[in-house]
Amino acid sequence: MDYKKLALSEKLNIIRAGVLGANDGIIGGAGVILGMTGATTNNAVVFVAGIAEMLAVAFSMASGEFVSVSSQKDTEKAVVAKAETLLATQPSTVHDEIAIHYEKRGADPRLAARVADDLMKKDALVHYVQIKYGIVVGKYLSPAHALIASFIASISGGIWPLLSVILLPESLKVIGTILATLWALFLTGWLSAWAGRAPRMPAILRNIVTGVLTMAFTYWLGTLLQ
């Protein structure tokens, strides 16, 4: 897969799935680990819970993305098929809708009609579907791309809080998990903004704020179970 050659909609699909997967992996992993740390000092229990959560989230997010994007793709294909039928049975209706589209955007009615005439002569279905529904015929979102992006991002994000449990001594596990999680959230926000050519700071702040709130809440719940 050459990311640079993908359409914008497909790039956004990959970024969206990756960000969701990474955030779930990071925040879910940190939440479980901190919750378990607040409830028990048994390192083996905390580690097993972290591994189980990381894999469960990764597979859950990946399968959810695959099903969700597959449903969207099926809907887009159904819309195109409906438009194709309309074009074959009521071409004048399609022509009028195209003309009205350009009229609403400021074109003179006669000019809008001429544009509709030209578009009806070549790739009418492509133009009509894109104008009316914003769908590019033949270029649908890929469920496989969403699945892979979500799974890899979820594992990549969830491994950070887990590593802090494995590598750090008991006295530093909580603060280490928090710092590792904040770093992972920072990295996810920065990478998603970079990939989508969006402002970095809002994406980073969103990730960090939601992560801090989640960690604080889950750790508090864990202490209640002691």
N, C-alpha and C positions, 0 to 999 in steps of 0.2 A: 504494500500500500504506500503510494507516494502522497504524503499529506499535502504537499504544496500544490498538487494537481487536482485536489478535491474541490468541489463547489463549496461556496460559503455555507450553505445549509448543512452540508455533510460535516464540515469542520466544526460548526456550532453543535451538531449532534454529538460529535466525539468529545468536545470540550465539556458539554453539559453532562454527559454520562461519566466522564472522568472526574469532574468536580464532585458530583454527587457520590460516586463511589469512594473517592479519596476522603471526603468529609465524613461519610458514614464509617469508613474504616478507622480514621483517626479518632473521631469523637466517640464512636461506639467502643473502640478498643480502650481508649483512655478512661471512659466512663466505667466499663466493667472492671478494669484493673484497679482504678482508684476506689471503686465501690467495694471490691474484694479486699483491697488493702485496708480499707476502713473497717472491714468486718473481721478479718483474720490476719495473722502474721505468718501463716503457713505458706511459704514460697511456692511449693509444688502446686497447691490448690490455685493460687493466683496465676501461675504460669499456665496450667492446663485450661483454666477459665479463659485466659487471654488468647491462647491458640484456638480454642473452640469458637470463641466469639469472632476472631479474625476470619477464620475460614467460613463460618456461617454467614457473616455479613458479605463476604466476597461473592459467594455462590448465590446468595439471595439477591444482591444488587445486580449481578450479571444476568441472572434469569429474569428478574423483573424488567431490566432494560430491554432484553431480547423480546419478551412478550409485548411490552409497551410499544416499542418501535415497530414490531411486526404488525400490530393492530393499526398503527398509524399508516404504515405502508399499504396495508389492505384497503384502508379507507380512501387513501389517495388514488389507488388503482380503480376503486369502485366509482369515484368521482369522475375520473378520466373516461371510463366506460360509459357512464351516463351522458357525459358531454359528447362523446363520439356518436351515440345514438341520436341525440338531439341535433347534431350537425347533419346527420344522414337523413333525418325525417323532417326537420324544421330549420333549414339553413337561414331562412329570412329572420327567424328569431335570434339566431346567433349573430347575424349581421347587425341587427338593431341593437343588441346588447353591447357589441363592440363599439358601435358608433356613439351610443349613450355614454359609454365609459370615457371616451375622449371629449365629448361635449361637457361632461361634468368637470373635466380638468381644464376647461377654458377654450377648447377648440371651437371654431365656427361650425355650425351644424353641417354645412355643405362640405367643409374640409374633413370633418369627422366621418361623414358618409363615404368620402373618397378613400380615406385611410382604411375604413372597414372593407370597402371593395377590394383594395389591394391585399389586405391580410387574408381575406376569404379565398383569394386565388392561390395562395401558397402557405402551406402549413397552418391552415385555419384552426385545426384542433389544438396545436401547440400554443398559438397566440391566444385563443379563446380561454383555454384552461389557465394559462398564466395570468391573463387579465382578470378573470372572474374569481379564481380560487388561489392564485399565487403558487401554483404547482407547476414544476417543469416536467413535462412528459418524458418518461424514461429515466429520470434522475431522481429516484426516490431515496429516502433515508435508509441506511443499511443497518439492520438489526445486529449483524455480526460485528460491525464496527463498534456499536454501542456496548455489546456484550464484552468484547475484548477490552475496550477502554475502561469500562466500569470494573471489571475483575482485576486488571493489573493495577489500576489506581487504588482500589480498595486494599489490596495486599500491600502496596507500596506505602500507603498511609498508615495502615494498622500496624506495620512492623516497628514503627518508631517507639510508641509507648511500650510495646512488648520487649524491645531491646533494653529499655531502661530497667525493666524488672529483672532481666537476665544478668545484666552487666554491673548494675550498681549495688553497693552494699545496702543493708537494711535501713540504715539511718538516712540514706539519700534517695530511697525509692520514690517517695511521694513527690518531692521537689523535682527529682530527675524526670519522672513521668510527666509532670506539668511542663517542664522546660522542653522536653522532647516533643510533646504534643503541640506546644506553641510554635516550635520550629517547623513542624510538619504542616501546621495550618498556615503559617507564613509562606512556606514554600509552595503549597497548593494554590493559595491566592495569587502569588506572584506568577506562577507558571500558567494558570488559567488566563490571567490578564494578558500575559505576554503572547500566548497562543492566539487569543482573540483580538490582539492589538487594542486592548481597552486600558483605561486608567488603572494603575497598579494599586494605589493606596485604598480606594473603596473596597476592592476585592479582598485585600489583605485584612483590613479592619473587620469586614463582615465575618470572615473565617475565624479570626482570633476572638472576637466578642462572643460569638455563639459557642465556640469551644470552651472558653473560660466559664461561661454560665452553665454549660452542661457538666463540666468537670466538678464545679462547686456543688451542684445539686446532687450528682450521683455519689460523690464522696460523703456528703451529709447523710444521704440515705443509708450508705454503708455503715456509718457510725451508729445509726439507730438500730442496726441488727446485731451489734456486739452483745 
